[in-house]
Structure formats: structure tokens, C-alpha cells
Amino acid sequence: MKHPTTPRTQGFALPEIASILVVATIGMAIIIPALDDTRRQAGLGRDIKNLRQIAQWTAMYALDNKNLYWTYSWEEGHQNSQWPDLNNSSNKVQAAGHQAVDILRRRTGRGSGPTMIAPGGSWLPHVLNSHLPLVDYLDRDLPDFAFISTADTHRLMWASDPLAFDQGAFLPFQPQPIPNRMRIPYSSSHRLSTSFFDGSPVGVRIWQFNHIQFAIPFWNRHGTHVMGGMPLHDVSFPARKVHINFSESRYFNTYQFCVSDGARLPFLMADSSVQIHDADDADEGWQPNNPTVPEPTVFTYEPRLWEAPTSNGEPSEIVIGRFLWTRDFLAGQDFNRPNRPPRSKPNSDHKKRLLAEILLQLATESKPHEIANP
């Protein structure tokens, strides 16, 4: 007599399941980094494309504006704005700030009512808001995402909802919301080299002692203080001179402040080319008010939560100014300088000594300075 047999249930045994999970895990470990790398490369491509577009716009602006680079043009005592609170600026730096707010109000539609953009206070708009005169010339609206890196996630978030930024919706990954910070969601991921906006004589130039504060001589904000109006032909080595750069190195497996050791990023050069360089390969720059000394400008980088970490893993580091403070300004060379004199790289103690000297000079200067934020 035959007994009925129970059919074998189709499925996987535990060892088979374990093998499948191992294979799947290995596959994901290969695929996910590849996808991330693809996204980074696509983002880098878009950023480079935008830099080339800015180069084209720069050429257009120069053709229509006496062969000058784009920058702020209002002077003290002007009557250029439809808003009375933006007229009669007392000095050239304030005039630039008023021009920036005038552009912001017109290009954002925030020129009246409770959301009207407030004047910027003690503000140097030439650093992170240098693009506003170019946006105005091009008749484009703000925020303008052509000036924001595709990898600048926090700035993209702020620009996506400026009114939410004003309410502190992105805290702690944004500055505290106060009226004169309404401008921040419309800022750029780029930094403009000081060479392109400060043409003042030696001894009365703007200088820097940390990454968000600049010292502006009070006594020279009239008359001899030259802010903007730089001719294209003043650049002696356009293929070696940085025009604008991203504030942070976000590609090439680095996330650092632009002049930190180890940073690598794309640069828009003065000849309209886009070049990729290591920050370490740049000339170290100079101290603009002490041009005869060999030491460069150094300043403190102390990142906030939404900024790139330090290269040393500490809360702050001292960095070399490099292409932000080009030696000889527009006549200088940031990269590929032939016959560059050999210099030993400043170590941590050397940087501390240089910074102490700069701060001492600021503290003992008999003529006062205004401290301005970018």
C-alpha cells in the first residue's frame, strides 16, 4: 500500500537567503556610490556651465559699460532710488549697500509692505552679493539660481522660500532672522576677488581678519576710496587671474572653505575660461596695505553649521588668503605663475603669528575702521 507523500514546499533555505542578501548588499555598495558620483559629476557640469554663462554675461556687460567689469556704481550723496531710505548715502560702501537693496526690492517684488527688504546695516555687498548689478543689467528676477551652486544645499533651500527664511524656518542651518538679513536668500555661492572691486591706494584698502568680517577705513570712504569700475584691460594675465570662485569646495571628494588646505574647485578666470585647481597650488597672495612684505593675508575661518568644516577638524582654523587677495591685484597671477619664487608653506604657528600682527595693526591703528559683513 502506497502512502501519499507530502509535496516539498518550493522556496529558499536559510543559507540560500543569506547568500542572496550578501550579494544584494554588495551590489548596493557598488551601485549607491556610483549613483552619488554620477550626481556629483552632473552637478559639477551644471556649475561649470553656469560659470561659462556668467563669463558671456560679463563680456556683454563690458560692451555696454565702457569695457568695465560689473560691480556697484552708486556714489555717496546719490538720488538714484525710488525709495527715500536708499538715497543720500554718506559714503561709497553705504551707497553700494543701498544700490544692492534697491535691486533686491525691484527684482524680488518685495518693495513694499511687511516683507519689504530692509537696508543691510554695516554691509559689504561686493563679496557674496556681487552678482546683483549683473542680474539687474540682464533684467532677471531674484532669486537667480544661475548664481547658486547645485551642491549648495542650504542656499538652495533658503532661495526656494525666502519668506520662510525670514521666519527662521531653516534654523539652526541659517543665520538668526533679523530685518537686515532679508538679503541672504538672494546671495550667491560665489566670491568675487577683492581685486575686482577695491582699487584704493595702498594703506587705505579694505582688509580681512575672519571669513565673515572686513575692515573698512572710515577716513578713506570718500574721495580716494575706489570701489568698482575696474577696466577689463587692467588684468595683465587673464588666463592666470581668478575672477570668481565658489565659496566652498564641494566636489572631488572635498567639502572645505575655498582657500583651506586641500580644497579643489572650479574657477572662472578673467579670460572667460573655467579652470579646476587645488587651492594649495595658488599663489599665496599679499597683504594689500603692506604690499612690500612677503607674507600673505591670513584670517580666521570659523564655520557656522551651514558652512564647510575646517580642514583640521577643529572649531576654527587660520587660512591663507590666496586668490581672494591676489598679489598686485589685477596685475597679479593666481595660478601657473612662471618663475614663482619658492616659499615655505606657513605652518600653524606662522599663521598664528601673522594673524596676531594683523589684529594688532587693527587695534593700534589711529584712524578708525568700520567692521562690515559680506
Backbone torsions as a table, in degrees:
resi	resn	phi	psi	omega
1	MET	NA	127.7	-179.2
2	LYS	-91.4	133.8	176.7
3	HIS	-93.6	140.5	178.7
4	PRO	-64.2	140.2	178.9
5	THR	-100.7	143.6	178.0
6	THR	-80.2	123.9	-179.1
7	PRO	-64.3	145.5	179.9
8	ARG	-72.7	126.9	178.5
9	THR	-66.4	129.7	179.2
10	GLN	-76.7	135.8	179.3
11	GLY	169.0	-167.4	-178.1
12	PHE	-112.3	140.7	173.1
13	ALA	-78.6	162.4	-177.8
14	LEU	-55.8	-42.4	177.9
15	PRO	-61.9	-35.9	179.1
16	GLU	-66.6	-42.4	179.1
17	ILE	-61.9	-42.4	179.5
18	ALA	-61.5	-40.2	179.3
19	SER	-64.5	-40.8	179.5
20	ILE	-63.2	-42.9	179.8
21	LEU	-63.6	-38.7	178.6
22	VAL	-62.9	-46.4	179.8
23	VAL	-62.0	-43.0	-179.4
24	ALA	-63.8	-41.2	179.7
25	THR	-63.4	-43.2	178.4
26	ILE	-63.2	-41.8	179.6
27	GLY	-61.5	-43.6	178.9
28	MET	-66.0	-36.8	178.9
29	ALA	-63.0	-27.9	178.0
30	ILE	-84.3	-42.6	-172.6
31	ILE	-72.5	-45.1	-174.1
32	ILE	-61.7	-48.7	176.0
33	PRO	-59.8	-35.8	179.5
34	ALA	-64.6	-41.2	177.7
35	LEU	-65.3	-42.0	178.1
36	ASP	-60.9	-42.6	179.3
37	ASP	-64.7	-38.3	177.3
38	THR	-62.7	-42.8	178.5
39	ARG	-63.8	-41.4	178.9
40	ARG	-63.2	-43.2	-179.8
41	GLN	-64.5	-39.1	177.7
42	ALA	-65.3	-41.3	178.0
43	GLY	-64.7	-42.3	176.6
44	LEU	-60.8	-41.5	179.1
45	GLY	-61.1	-42.0	178.5
46	ARG	-66.3	-39.8	179.5
47	ASP	-64.5	-41.8	178.4
48	ILE	-65.1	-40.4	177.4
49	LYS	-60.3	-41.4	178.8
50	ASN	-67.0	-37.6	176.5
51	LEU	-61.7	-41.4	178.5
52	ARG	-65.9	-33.8	176.8
53	GLN	-66.6	-40.5	177.4
54	ILE	-62.5	-37.5	176.9
55	ALA	-60.9	-42.2	177.7
56	GLN	-64.1	-42.1	178.4
57	TRP	-65.2	-36.0	177.6
58	THR	-60.6	-43.6	178.2
59	ALA	-64.2	-40.9	178.0
60	MET	-62.4	-45.7	-179.6
61	TYR	-60.2	-44.4	-178.5
62	ALA	-61.5	-40.5	179.3
63	LEU	-60.9	-34.4	-177.7
64	ASP	-93.7	-3.5	-173.6
65	ASN	-137.4	52.8	170.9
66	LYS	55.9	35.0	175.7
67	ASN	63.0	35.6	-179.7
68	LEU	-105.2	153.7	170.1
69	TYR	-73.7	149.2	177.5
70	TRP	-68.6	137.0	176.6
71	THR	-172.6	-177.4	179.8
72	TYR	-75.1	144.7	-172.3
73	SER	-127.3	-8.6	-178.6
74	TRP	-69.0	146.6	179.1
75	GLU	-111.9	164.6	177.4
76	GLU	-61.6	147.8	179.3
77	GLY	78.2	7.9	-175.1
78	HIS	-69.0	162.7	174.1
79	GLN	-130.7	50.2	-171.6
80	ASN	-92.1	-17.5	-171.2
81	SER	-100.3	148.6	173.4
82	GLN	-74.9	-14.5	179.4
83	TRP	-99.5	119.2	-176.8
84	PRO	-57.1	-31.2	-177.6
85	ASP	-72.9	-5.9	179.5
86	LEU	-108.3	8.0	178.8
87	ASN	-102.8	170.6	176.0
88	ASN	57.7	44.6	177.2
89	SER	-61.8	143.6	-174.7
90	SER	-86.0	-14.1	180.0
91	ASN	-157.8	174.6	-172.8
92	LYS	-71.1	-33.5	179.1
93	VAL	-69.8	-43.5	176.7
94	GLN	-64.4	-36.9	178.0
95	ALA	-61.4	-40.2	177.7
96	ALA	-64.7	-41.3	177.5
97	GLY	-63.0	-40.2	177.7
98	HIS	-67.1	-38.7	176.7
99	GLN	-63.2	-40.7	178.9
100	ALA	-62.0	-44.2	-179.8
101	VAL	-67.2	-37.3	176.5
102	ASP	-59.4	-44.7	177.6
103	ILE	-62.9	-44.4	-179.2
104	LEU	-60.3	-45.0	-178.9
105	ARG	-63.1	-41.6	-178.0
106	ARG	-74.0	-38.7	-172.6
107	ARG	-87.5	-11.3	177.4
108	THR	-107.2	-12.7	-174.1
109	GLY	75.3	15.7	-179.2
110	ARG	-108.0	60.2	-176.9
111	GLY	-108.4	6.1	179.4
112	SER	-157.7	166.2	176.6
113	GLY	75.9	-170.5	-174.5
114	PRO	-67.5	-18.7	-179.6
115	THR	-96.1	6.5	-179.2
116	MET	-59.9	132.4	-177.1
117	ILE	-69.6	128.5	-176.1
118	ALA	-83.9	154.5	173.6
119	PRO	-57.0	155.1	-168.0
120	GLY	-85.2	2.2	-177.8
121	GLY	68.4	-143.1	178.3
122	SER	-79.4	99.5	-164.5
123	TRP	-142.5	134.6	173.0
124	LEU	-110.8	91.2	-172.5
125	PRO	-72.0	-8.5	-175.2
126	HIS	-70.2	-12.0	-172.9
127	VAL	-90.2	-67.7	-177.3
128	LEU	-100.1	-5.4	177.8
129	ASN	-123.2	26.2	-178.8
130	SER	-64.2	-22.9	-174.8
131	HIS	-74.6	-15.2	-171.8
132	LEU	-60.4	-43.4	175.9
133	PRO	-61.4	-33.9	178.1
134	LEU	-69.6	-42.7	176.1
135	VAL	-58.6	-41.4	-179.5
136	ASP	-65.9	-43.4	177.8
137	TYR	-59.8	-39.0	-177.7
138	LEU	-79.9	-6.7	-180.0
139	ASP	61.3	44.0	179.9
140	ARG	-105.8	157.0	179.4
141	ASP	-88.0	162.1	176.4
142	LEU	-117.4	148.0	-1.6
143	PRO	-67.3	149.7	180.0
144	ASP	-113.8	107.9	-172.6
145	PHE	-74.3	-5.7	173.3
146	ALA	-67.1	-18.4	-177.4
147	PHE	-106.5	12.0	178.4
148	ILE	-120.6	127.5	179.2
149	SER	-62.7	141.9	177.3
150	THR	-65.5	-16.0	178.6
151	ALA	-99.0	-1.9	-179.3
152	ASP	-85.4	75.8	-168.1
153	THR	-62.7	-38.4	-178.1
154	HIS	-69.5	-44.9	-179.7
155	ARG	-66.4	-36.7	175.5
156	LEU	-61.6	-38.9	179.3
157	MET	-66.6	-43.7	178.5
158	TRP	-62.8	-44.5	-177.5
159	ALA	-66.9	-26.5	-179.7
160	SER	-69.5	-23.5	-179.5
161	ASP	-152.9	75.4	-177.6
162	PRO	-58.7	-34.7	-179.7
163	LEU	-67.0	-35.4	175.4
164	ALA	-66.4	-38.0	175.3
165	PHE	-57.7	-43.8	-178.8
166	ASP	-61.8	-23.7	179.2
167	GLN	-94.6	1.5	179.2
168	GLY	78.2	24.3	-175.3
169	ALA	-64.8	-21.8	-175.3
170	PHE	-103.7	8.0	176.4
171	LEU	-59.1	143.5	5.3
172	PRO	-89.3	13.6	-176.8
173	PHE	-98.3	45.2	173.1
174	GLN	-163.9	161.2	173.1
175	PRO	-65.6	157.5	175.9
176	GLN	-58.6	133.9	-175.8
177	PRO	-77.6	111.7	172.5
178	ILE	-131.7	159.4	-171.4
179	PRO	-52.8	-42.3	-175.7
180	ASN	-79.6	9.5	173.0
181	ARG	-107.6	9.3	177.0
182	MET	-60.6	-19.8	-177.9
183	ARG	-73.2	-24.2	-167.1
184	ILE	-60.3	-39.9	179.7
185	PRO	-63.1	-13.7	-178.5
186	TYR	-102.5	9.4	-177.5
187	SER	-79.1	175.8	-174.0
188	SER	-108.1	156.5	171.6
189	SER	-79.3	-6.9	-175.7
190	HIS	-96.6	158.4	168.5
191	ARG	-120.0	137.6	177.0
192	LEU	-94.7	128.9	177.0
193	SER	-57.2	138.4	-179.0
194	THR	-55.5	-28.2	-178.8
195	SER	-55.4	-28.3	-172.8
196	PHE	-90.8	0.4	176.5
197	PHE	-137.8	-14.2	179.1
198	ASP	-118.2	102.6	178.2
199	GLY	-107.5	26.1	-176.7
200	SER	-70.5	159.6	178.3
201	PRO	-65.6	159.1	177.2
202	VAL	-58.1	139.0	178.7
203	GLY	98.1	-18.7	-178.2
204	VAL	-130.7	26.8	179.7
205	ARG	-89.8	157.3	172.8
206	ILE	-63.2	145.6	176.0
207	TRP	-142.9	171.9	-166.5
208	GLN	-133.4	140.0	175.4
209	PHE	-130.0	-9.8	162.3
210	ASN	-148.7	174.5	-166.8
211	HIS	-73.3	-9.9	179.1
212	ILE	-125.5	13.0	179.2
213	GLN	-138.5	135.1	179.4
214	PHE	-124.5	146.3	176.7
215	ALA	-99.6	125.1	-178.8
216	ILE	-116.8	118.6	-179.1
217	PRO	-62.3	123.4	176.9
218	PHE	-60.2	-44.0	-170.7
219	TRP	-69.8	-9.2	-176.0
220	ASN	-121.0	21.5	-179.2
221	ARG	-85.9	0.0	174.3
222	HIS	-120.8	163.0	170.0
223	GLY	62.4	-94.1	-171.1
224	THR	-78.8	-8.4	179.7
225	HIS	-76.7	113.7	-176.9
226	VAL	-100.9	111.4	-178.8
227	MET	-116.8	103.7	177.3
228	GLY	87.0	-170.1	180.0
229	GLY	71.3	35.6	-177.6
230	MET	-86.9	123.9	178.9
231	PRO	-73.5	146.6	177.9
232	LEU	-59.2	-36.0	-175.3
233	HIS	-73.4	-5.7	176.2
234	ASP	-75.8	-14.2	179.2
235	VAL	-80.4	115.3	-174.9
236	SER	-79.9	-31.9	-176.5
237	PHE	-132.7	74.9	-171.8
238	PRO	-58.5	-33.5	-179.0
239	ALA	-76.4	-9.8	-178.1
240	ARG	-117.3	2.7	-176.4
241	LYS	-111.6	123.8	177.9
242	VAL	-73.1	131.8	173.1
243	HIS	-92.4	-63.5	175.1
244	ILE	-133.3	155.2	177.3
245	ASN	-142.9	159.0	174.9
246	PHE	-70.2	146.2	-179.5
247	SER	-67.5	-23.7	-176.8
248	GLU	-136.4	148.5	173.8
249	SER	-87.2	113.1	-172.5
250	ARG	-118.7	-6.0	-179.7
251	TYR	-116.0	-175.5	176.3
252	PHE	59.0	32.6	178.2
253	ASN	60.9	30.3	174.9
254	THR	-129.1	145.2	172.1
255	TYR	-138.7	92.5	-173.0
256	GLN	-145.9	162.0	172.0
257	PHE	-62.2	148.7	-166.8
258	CYS	-58.9	-31.6	-177.9
259	VAL	-104.5	7.4	178.7
260	SER	-69.3	152.1	175.5
261	ASP	-58.6	130.2	178.0
262	GLY	95.5	-9.7	179.4
263	ALA	-69.4	144.9	177.5
264	ARG	-140.7	127.5	-173.6
265	LEU	-158.4	162.0	176.0
266	PRO	-80.2	145.0	179.9
267	PHE	-125.0	139.2	167.4
268	LEU	-90.6	116.4	-178.0
269	MET	-89.0	166.4	-176.6
270	ALA	-69.1	-15.3	177.0
271	ASP	-91.3	10.4	179.0
272	SER	79.4	1.8	176.1
273	SER	-81.3	156.8	172.4
274	VAL	-110.2	121.7	-177.9
275	GLN	-123.3	146.3	177.4
276	ILE	-107.3	126.0	-176.6
277	HIS	-139.2	157.3	165.7
278	ASP	-82.3	135.0	178.7
279	ALA	-58.0	-33.6	-179.7
280	ASP	-61.4	-23.5	-177.9
281	ASP	-83.4	-7.2	-177.9
282	ALA	-75.7	153.4	168.8
283	ASP	-60.6	147.5	-173.3
284	GLU	-74.5	-12.2	-179.8
285	GLY	84.0	-163.3	-175.3
286	TRP	-145.9	177.1	169.7
287	GLN	-98.3	109.3	-169.1
288	PRO	-61.0	-26.0	178.6
289	ASN	-96.5	-0.1	173.8
290	ASN	-135.9	63.6	-169.6
291	PRO	-68.9	-15.2	-177.5
292	THR	-86.3	-13.6	-179.9
293	VAL	-82.7	147.2	-177.7
294	PRO	-77.7	-19.3	-175.0
295	GLU	-73.4	146.1	179.7
296	PRO	-84.8	171.8	167.1
297	THR	-68.5	135.7	169.7
298	VAL	-127.7	152.4	178.1
299	PHE	-153.3	166.5	-177.1
300	THR	-86.2	132.9	171.0
301	TYR	-110.5	114.7	-179.4
302	GLU	-127.2	89.2	-169.4
303	PRO	-66.9	144.6	170.6
304	ARG	-89.1	175.1	-170.7
305	LEU	-59.4	-28.2	-176.7
306	TRP	-95.6	9.3	-178.6
307	GLU	-113.7	161.2	-178.0
308	ALA	-60.8	145.0	179.6
309	PRO	-70.6	166.9	176.1
310	THR	-70.8	158.7	179.2
311	SER	-77.6	-17.7	-179.0
312	ASN	-99.3	0.3	179.4
313	GLY	78.0	0.8	179.5
314	GLU	-91.3	167.2	178.9
315	PRO	-61.7	-25.3	178.3
316	SER	-149.4	162.6	175.6
317	GLU	-148.7	159.7	175.0
318	ILE	-99.3	127.3	-176.4
319	VAL	-118.0	158.5	177.7
320	ILE	-90.5	139.0	-175.0
321	GLY	-65.0	-34.2	176.4
322	ARG	48.7	-128.8	-173.1
323	PHE	-69.3	-10.2	173.6
324	LEU	-74.3	-22.4	-179.8
325	TRP	-133.7	67.4	-175.6
326	THR	-61.0	130.2	174.3
327	ARG	-62.5	132.1	-177.7
328	ASP	71.0	14.0	175.4
329	PHE	51.0	-126.3	-174.7
330	LEU	-68.8	-17.3	176.6
331	ALA	-86.8	-1.7	-174.5
332	GLY	-93.2	-177.7	-177.1
333	GLN	-135.2	129.5	-179.2
334	ASP	-94.0	-38.2	-177.4
335	PHE	-132.1	154.4	175.1
336	ASN	57.1	35.6	179.8
337	ARG	-73.8	118.2	179.3
338	PRO	-70.8	148.0	179.0
339	ASN	55.9	34.0	178.0
340	ARG	-64.0	126.3	-177.8
341	PRO	-64.7	135.2	179.9
342	PRO	-65.4	134.1	177.6
343	ARG	-135.1	141.7	176.0
344	SER	-75.9	137.1	-179.2
345	LYS	-66.7	126.1	-179.4
346	PRO	-59.9	131.0	175.6
347	ASN	-86.1	-178.2	-175.3
348	SER	-59.4	-42.8	-179.1
349	ASP	-65.9	-39.6	178.8
350	HIS	-63.5	-43.5	178.1
351	LYS	-61.1	-41.8	179.7
352	LYS	-62.5	-40.8	179.7
353	ARG	-64.6	-43.4	179.5
354	LEU	-63.3	-42.5	179.6
355	LEU	-64.6	-40.4	178.3
356	ALA	-60.3	-39.3	178.8
357	GLU	-65.6	-40.7	179.7
358	ILE	-65.5	-44.4	-179.8
359	LEU	-66.8	-36.4	177.1
360	LEU	-64.2	-41.1	178.1
361	GLN	-61.5	-41.6	179.3
362	LEU	-65.0	-40.8	-176.4
363	ALA	-71.4	-31.3	-175.4
364	THR	-99.8	-2.8	-179.5
365	GLU	-62.8	126.5	-176.3
366	SER	-71.3	-22.2	-179.9
367	LYS	-101.6	133.5	-170.7
368	PRO	-73.1	158.5	176.9
369	HIS	-121.9	155.1	168.1
370	GLU	-104.5	135.9	178.1
371	ILE	-95.8	121.5	-175.2
372	ALA	-122.3	147.0	176.8
373	ASN	-97.2	152.3	177.9
374	PRO	-78.5	NA	NA
